[in-house]
Amino acid sequence: MGSIALFLTALPIALYGPSIYVHLVHAVLTDNHSYDLDDISLMGLFTRAGHRQIGALASLLVPWILFFAIRRRRGADPITLGGIAACAAILCSPLGWYEFLVVAYPCLAVARRSRFAGIGAVLMFVENRAAVLTGRGFVGLSGSVQFAIATSLFLVAFWKAMPESGQALQRRVADSAPAEQVVQNIVGGI
């Protein structure tokens, strides 16, 4: 996995030269999308709260913390890892729209049900345009805070679905229902 990350990091340097990352950092630091209420990234949420540096630091630290925490837990299946990666990418990118969660939905569909995923799903239906009428018109309050919370809850649900350190993936696969039973449950519910 580390070799893939190294390759994907080096590829832009090979294609565009070493200054590409200088341009990326400049673009992230001067980006003004954080003030859009639909931005659910940590950078956007903290910027709207007046703490852009904290958002930038959190966006840098969370992926590294997840990376090292996941390395300590062996035996995670690709679907769970894909869900963690999708949720972390949305939260830690400079700009994250809640529509990007469509990438995590297939992972949620096959994951074991959890309270965190259920609460996150309910939050996805909450109206995200809470506003207050002031003398200057309507002023947005929450933006998409509940979508960021829902994404965080999905991330926790995926994390909880990961086997503890030392557990084998084979045991989890053996405990799961056969594909025919899953299809019958889906078709039977329609």
Short mmCIF file of the C-alpha atoms (twelve columns), coordinates in Angstrom:
data_MODEL
# 
_entry.id   MODEL 
# 
loop_
_atom_site.group_PDB 
_atom_site.id 
_atom_site.type_symbol 
_atom_site.label_atom_id 
_atom_site.label_alt_id 
_atom_site.label_comp_id 
_atom_site.label_asym_id 
_atom_site.label_seq_id 
_atom_site.Cartn_x 
_atom_site.Cartn_y 
_atom_site.Cartn_z 
_atom_site.pdbx_PDB_model_num 
ATOM 1   C CA . MET A 1   0.000   0.000   0.000   1 
ATOM 2   C CA . GLY A 2   2.884   2.366   0.772   1 
ATOM 3   C CA . SER A 3   4.368   1.857   -2.684  1 
ATOM 4   C CA . ILE A 4   1.063   2.857   -4.301  1 
ATOM 5   C CA . ALA A 5   0.904   6.019   -2.186  1 
ATOM 6   C CA . LEU A 6   4.512   6.835   -3.097  1 
ATOM 7   C CA . PHE A 7   3.776   6.282   -6.793  1 
ATOM 8   C CA . LEU A 8   0.655   8.479   -6.684  1 
ATOM 9   C CA . THR A 9   2.628   11.192  -4.890  1 
ATOM 10  C CA . ALA A 10  5.498   11.054  -7.392  1 
ATOM 11  C CA . LEU A 11  3.296   10.898  -10.503 1 
ATOM 12  C CA . PRO A 12  2.313   14.616  -10.470 1 
ATOM 13  C CA . ILE A 13  5.983   15.537  -10.007 1 
ATOM 14  C CA . ALA A 14  6.909   13.450  -13.050 1 
ATOM 15  C CA . LEU A 15  4.089   14.903  -15.153 1 
ATOM 16  C CA . TYR A 16  4.169   18.574  -14.074 1 
ATOM 17  C CA . GLY A 17  7.469   19.127  -12.278 1 
ATOM 18  C CA . PRO A 18  8.302   19.675  -8.622  1 
ATOM 19  C CA . SER A 19  6.568   23.051  -8.461  1 
ATOM 20  C CA . ILE A 20  3.164   21.335  -8.697  1 
ATOM 21  C CA . TYR A 21  3.008   20.862  -4.926  1 
ATOM 22  C CA . VAL A 22  3.954   24.509  -4.335  1 
ATOM 23  C CA . HIS A 23  1.013   25.467  -6.558  1 
ATOM 24  C CA . LEU A 24  -1.240  23.027  -4.688  1 
ATOM 25  C CA . VAL A 25  -0.363  24.518  -1.295  1 
ATOM 26  C CA . HIS A 26  -0.884  28.033  -2.673  1 
ATOM 27  C CA . ALA A 27  -4.271  27.063  -4.129  1 
ATOM 28  C CA . VAL A 28  -5.395  25.481  -0.857  1 
ATOM 29  C CA . LEU A 29  -4.307  28.466  1.229   1 
ATOM 30  C CA . THR A 30  -5.934  31.037  -1.045  1 
ATOM 31  C CA . ASP A 31  -9.094  29.046  -1.767  1 
ATOM 32  C CA . ASN A 32  -12.270 30.890  -0.827  1 
ATOM 33  C CA . HIS A 33  -14.723 27.981  -1.159  1 
ATOM 34  C CA . SER A 34  -14.672 27.494  2.597   1 
ATOM 35  C CA . TYR A 35  -17.303 30.179  2.945   1 
ATOM 36  C CA . ASP A 36  -19.759 28.146  0.904   1 
ATOM 37  C CA . LEU A 37  -22.188 26.571  3.363   1 
ATOM 38  C CA . ASP A 38  -22.194 23.300  1.394   1 
ATOM 39  C CA . ASP A 39  -18.501 22.711  2.139   1 
ATOM 40  C CA . ILE A 40  -18.421 19.955  4.799   1 
ATOM 41  C CA . SER A 41  -14.646 19.610  4.958   1 
ATOM 42  C CA . LEU A 42  -12.846 20.258  8.227   1 
ATOM 43  C CA . MET A 43  -11.097 23.177  6.559   1 
ATOM 44  C CA . GLY A 44  -14.431 24.698  5.546   1 
ATOM 45  C CA . LEU A 45  -16.102 24.174  8.915   1 
ATOM 46  C CA . PHE A 46  -13.211 25.621  10.905  1 
ATOM 47  C CA . THR A 47  -12.758 28.514  8.465   1 
ATOM 48  C CA . ARG A 48  -16.401 29.525  8.868   1 
ATOM 49  C CA . ALA A 49  -15.883 29.346  12.641  1 
ATOM 50  C CA . GLY A 50  -12.897 31.691  12.323  1 
ATOM 51  C CA . HIS A 51  -10.146 29.092  12.864  1 
ATOM 52  C CA . ARG A 52  -8.731  28.305  9.423   1 
ATOM 53  C CA . GLN A 53  -5.342  27.194  10.802  1 
ATOM 54  C CA . ILE A 54  -6.991  24.609  13.066  1 
ATOM 55  C CA . GLY A 55  -8.945  23.292  10.074  1 
ATOM 56  C CA . ALA A 56  -5.756  23.031  8.013   1 
ATOM 57  C CA . LEU A 57  -3.941  21.257  10.841  1 
ATOM 58  C CA . ALA A 58  -6.834  18.838  11.413  1 
ATOM 59  C CA . SER A 59  -7.004  18.132  7.662   1 
ATOM 60  C CA . LEU A 60  -3.329  17.188  7.714   1 
ATOM 61  C CA . LEU A 61  -3.321  15.214  10.961  1 
ATOM 62  C CA . VAL A 62  -6.494  13.117  10.614  1 
ATOM 63  C CA . PRO A 63  -5.307  11.124  7.550   1 
ATOM 64  C CA . TRP A 64  -1.953  10.403  9.196   1 
ATOM 65  C CA . ILE A 65  -3.602  9.329   12.440  1 
ATOM 66  C CA . LEU A 66  -5.969  7.070   10.508  1 
ATOM 67  C CA . PHE A 67  -3.112  5.648   8.452   1 
ATOM 68  C CA . PHE A 68  -1.064  4.635   11.493  1 
ATOM 69  C CA . ALA A 69  -4.124  3.431   13.427  1 
ATOM 70  C CA . ILE A 70  -5.220  1.237   10.508  1 
ATOM 71  C CA . ARG A 71  -1.718  -0.212  10.156  1 
ATOM 72  C CA . ARG A 72  -1.931  -1.375  13.781  1 
ATOM 73  C CA . ARG A 73  -5.182  -3.227  13.059  1 
ATOM 74  C CA . ARG A 74  -4.485  -5.995  10.603  1 
ATOM 75  C CA . GLY A 75  -7.118  -7.884  8.657   1 
ATOM 76  C CA . ALA A 76  -9.456  -5.101  7.550   1 
ATOM 77  C CA . ASP A 77  -11.419 -5.905  4.424   1 
ATOM 78  C CA . PRO A 78  -11.220 -3.659  1.339   1 
ATOM 79  C CA . ILE A 79  -14.836 -2.502  1.676   1 
ATOM 80  C CA . THR A 80  -14.294 -1.203  5.202   1 
ATOM 81  C CA . LEU A 81  -11.019 0.435   4.196   1 
ATOM 82  C CA . GLY A 82  -12.755 1.982   1.175   1 
ATOM 83  C CA . GLY A 83  -15.432 3.448   3.430   1 
ATOM 84  C CA . ILE A 84  -12.840 4.881   5.810   1 
ATOM 85  C CA . ALA A 85  -10.874 6.327   2.892   1 
ATOM 86  C CA . ALA A 86  -13.976 7.886   1.306   1 
ATOM 87  C CA . CYS A 87  -15.161 9.531   4.527   1 
ATOM 88  C CA . ALA A 88  -11.667 10.716  5.476   1 
ATOM 89  C CA . ALA A 89  -11.105 12.124  1.978   1 
ATOM 90  C CA . ILE A 90  -14.316 14.141  2.168   1 
ATOM 91  C CA . LEU A 91  -13.568 15.496  5.630   1 
ATOM 92  C CA . CYS A 92  -9.870  16.203  5.056   1 
ATOM 93  C CA . SER A 93  -9.936  17.629  1.550   1 
ATOM 94  C CA . PRO A 94  -9.710  21.398  1.104   1 
ATOM 95  C CA . LEU A 95  -13.235 21.316  -0.321  1 
ATOM 96  C CA . GLY A 96  -15.767 18.593  0.449   1 
ATOM 97  C CA . TRP A 97  -19.336 18.459  -0.782  1 
ATOM 98  C CA . TYR A 98  -21.819 16.164  0.926   1 
ATOM 99  C CA . GLU A 99  -22.690 14.762  -2.486  1 
ATOM 100 C CA . PHE A 100 -19.289 13.062  -2.457  1 
ATOM 101 C CA . LEU A 101 -20.739 10.655  0.116   1 
ATOM 102 C CA . VAL A 102 -22.172 8.735   -2.826  1 
ATOM 103 C CA . VAL A 103 -18.713 7.126   -2.972  1 
ATOM 104 C CA . ALA A 104 -19.154 5.754   0.573   1 
ATOM 105 C CA . TYR A 105 -22.749 4.532   0.145   1 
ATOM 106 C CA . PRO A 106 -21.847 1.195   -1.501  1 
ATOM 107 C CA . CYS A 107 -19.503 0.505   1.421   1 
ATOM 108 C CA . LEU A 108 -22.279 1.360   3.880   1 
ATOM 109 C CA . ALA A 109 -24.742 -0.881  2.060   1 
ATOM 110 C CA . VAL A 110 -22.706 -4.016  2.699   1 
ATOM 111 C CA . ALA A 111 -21.249 -3.070  6.088   1 
ATOM 112 C CA . ARG A 112 -22.727 -4.379  9.297   1 
ATOM 113 C CA . ARG A 113 -25.393 -2.096  10.658  1 
ATOM 114 C CA . SER A 114 -24.366 0.110   13.521  1 
ATOM 115 C CA . ARG A 115 -25.861 2.830   15.636  1 
ATOM 116 C CA . PHE A 116 -23.337 5.335   14.250  1 
ATOM 117 C CA . ALA A 117 -24.290 4.653   10.629  1 
ATOM 118 C CA . GLY A 118 -27.995 4.839   11.550  1 
ATOM 119 C CA . ILE A 119 -27.651 8.238   13.225  1 
ATOM 120 C CA . GLY A 120 -25.531 9.437   10.293  1 
ATOM 121 C CA . ALA A 121 -28.220 8.304   7.841   1 
ATOM 122 C CA . VAL A 122 -30.892 10.206  9.788   1 
ATOM 123 C CA . LEU A 123 -28.726 13.338  9.753   1 
ATOM 124 C CA . MET A 124 -28.564 13.127  5.966   1 
ATOM 125 C CA . PHE A 125 -32.286 13.947  5.872   1 
ATOM 126 C CA . VAL A 126 -32.084 17.006  8.139   1 
ATOM 127 C CA . GLU A 127 -32.658 20.299  6.365   1 
ATOM 128 C CA . ASN A 128 -29.260 21.905  5.969   1 
ATOM 129 C CA . ARG A 129 -30.331 25.472  5.413   1 
ATOM 130 C CA . ALA A 130 -30.962 26.614  8.965   1 
ATOM 131 C CA . ALA A 131 -31.033 30.396  8.843   1 
ATOM 132 C CA . VAL A 132 -32.086 33.376  10.909  1 
ATOM 133 C CA . LEU A 133 -33.889 36.459  9.632   1 
ATOM 134 C CA . THR A 134 -31.872 39.547  10.487  1 
ATOM 135 C CA . GLY A 135 -32.072 43.160  9.443   1 
ATOM 136 C CA . ARG A 136 -29.923 42.291  6.408   1 
ATOM 137 C CA . GLY A 137 -32.028 39.312  5.353   1 
ATOM 138 C CA . PHE A 138 -31.475 35.623  6.014   1 
ATOM 139 C CA . VAL A 139 -28.117 34.674  7.471   1 
ATOM 140 C CA . GLY A 140 -27.016 31.034  7.300   1 
ATOM 141 C CA . LEU A 141 -26.252 29.382  10.623  1 
ATOM 142 C CA . SER A 142 -25.377 25.745  10.298  1 
ATOM 143 C CA . GLY A 143 -24.619 25.225  6.639   1 
ATOM 144 C CA . SER A 144 -23.837 21.559  6.295   1 
ATOM 145 C CA . VAL A 145 -22.590 20.861  9.801   1 
ATOM 146 C CA . GLN A 146 -24.932 17.893  10.143  1 
ATOM 147 C CA . PHE A 147 -23.525 16.387  6.927   1 
ATOM 148 C CA . ALA A 148 -20.009 16.679  8.349   1 
ATOM 149 C CA . ILE A 149 -21.222 15.020  11.543  1 
ATOM 150 C CA . ALA A 150 -22.940 12.300  9.475   1 
ATOM 151 C CA . THR A 151 -19.720 11.705  7.520   1 
ATOM 152 C CA . SER A 152 -17.798 11.487  10.801  1 
ATOM 153 C CA . LEU A 153 -20.341 8.994   12.139  1 
ATOM 154 C CA . PHE A 154 -19.985 6.894   8.977   1 
ATOM 155 C CA . LEU A 155 -16.219 6.971   9.510   1 
ATOM 156 C CA . VAL A 156 -16.698 5.751   13.095  1 
ATOM 157 C CA . ALA A 157 -19.075 3.024   11.868  1 
ATOM 158 C CA . PHE A 158 -16.453 1.781   9.415   1 
ATOM 159 C CA . TRP A 159 -13.803 1.954   12.107  1 
ATOM 160 C CA . LYS A 160 -15.949 -0.090  14.488  1 
ATOM 161 C CA . ALA A 161 -16.490 -2.657  11.699  1 
ATOM 162 C CA . MET A 162 -12.753 -3.269  11.449  1 
ATOM 163 C CA . PRO A 163 -11.527 -6.374  13.233  1 
ATOM 164 C CA . GLU A 164 -9.388  -5.865  16.311  1 
ATOM 165 C CA . SER A 165 -5.662  -6.328  15.974  1 
ATOM 166 C CA . GLY A 166 -4.823  -9.972  15.376  1 
ATOM 167 C CA . GLN A 167 -8.276  -11.062 14.193  1 
ATOM 168 C CA . ALA A 168 -8.304  -12.715 10.823  1 
ATOM 169 C CA . LEU A 169 -10.314 -11.461 7.882   1 
ATOM 170 C CA . GLN A 170 -11.303 -15.045 7.119   1 
ATOM 171 C CA . ARG A 171 -13.364 -15.239 10.333  1 
ATOM 172 C CA . ARG A 172 -15.308 -12.150 9.351   1 
ATOM 173 C CA . VAL A 173 -15.937 -13.504 5.858   1 
ATOM 174 C CA . ALA A 174 -17.023 -16.855 7.278   1 
ATOM 175 C CA . ASP A 175 -19.490 -15.100 9.622   1 
ATOM 176 C CA . SER A 176 -21.094 -13.099 6.816   1 
ATOM 177 C CA . ALA A 177 -24.205 -14.302 5.030   1 
ATOM 178 C CA . PRO A 178 -23.896 -16.056 1.658   1 
ATOM 179 C CA . ALA A 179 -24.586 -13.868 -1.371  1 
ATOM 180 C CA . GLU A 180 -27.821 -15.715 -2.169  1 
ATOM 181 C CA . GLN A 181 -29.211 -14.932 1.286   1 
ATOM 182 C CA . VAL A 182 -28.291 -11.242 0.949   1 
ATOM 183 C CA . VAL A 183 -30.071 -11.048 -2.419  1 
ATOM 184 C CA . GLN A 184 -33.128 -12.828 -0.974  1 
ATOM 185 C CA . ASN A 185 -33.285 -10.360 1.921   1 
ATOM 186 C CA . ILE A 186 -33.107 -7.411  -0.467  1 
ATOM 187 C CA . VAL A 187 -35.685 -8.810  -2.887  1 
ATOM 188 C CA . GLY A 188 -37.946 -9.949  -0.040  1 
ATOM 189 C CA . GLY A 189 -37.994 -6.407  1.357   1 
ATOM 190 C CA . ILE A 190 -39.281 -4.902  -1.886  1 
# 
